[in-house]
Amino acid sequence: MELRDGVKYSIYVNPTEPHVDFDLYIYDENGNLIEYDSSADSDAYCFIIPNHTGSFRLLIKSEAGFSKYYIRVVQERKLD
């Protein structure tokens, strides 16, 4: 997905089932890991403020269990 320089984005992964463990990893266009949430919680959350405009890739991994999930990306604000 395309993210803009200096804008804060909150990214949420919410499962439809309670007994799972989803992890979220965010990579830039060069394959560099930028941010991640590997907690044991069922949902996953990260925020990112890119230092450049570009393509970013989300990777969602299930460490435990199976479930459908929803991804929500919220554009918070542009930082000055």
N, C-alpha and C positions, 0 to 999 in steps of 0.2 A: 504494500500500500504506500501511497505517496504521503510523506509528512514534510511539513515546512519548518524551516530554520527559525529557532527562537520561540516556537509555540509549544506550550505544555499540553501533552496528551495523556489521559488516563485510560488504561486498557484493562478491561475486565473480562474474565472467562468464567461464566456461571453454568454449572452442570444442571441437568434436569433431575438427576438422582443424587441423594445425599451421601452415599458411601463410596466416593471416588476420591482420588487425589490427582488433580490436574496441575501441571506445571506449565509456565509460560516463558518462552525465550524470544527475545527480539534481536534480529540481526540487521545490519546495514547492507547496502548493495554490494559490499566487498566480502560479505560473509563473516564480518566481525560481530561477536556477541556484544550487544550494547547494554542490555538490561535483562534481568530474569527474576522469576519467583518460583522457587523450588520447595516452598514450605509444604508441610503435610496437610494443609487445609484442602477442602474439596474444591474451592474456587481458587482462582489465581488473579493477581493484580500487579500491575507495574505502571509507573509513570515515566515518561521520557520527554526530554526537551532537546530535540535535535540541534546540532551545531551547524547543520547544512540542510538544504532541501534535497530530498531524494527518496528513493524506494527503500522500504524497510519490509522485512519478512517476519511474520509471526509463526512460531512453532509451538503447538500445544501437544504435550505428552501426557499420557495417562500412566502414572506410577502405580496406581492401584484401582481396580474396578473398571466398569464400562458405563458410559452415559453419553447421551447427546449433550450438546452445550451451546451456549449463546456467547458471541463475542460482542462487546460494546466498546466503542472507541469514542471518548469524549474529548473534544477540543476545549481546553480550559481557558487559555488566554495567551496572547503574544507577550513575551517578556521584552522590556525595553533595555 
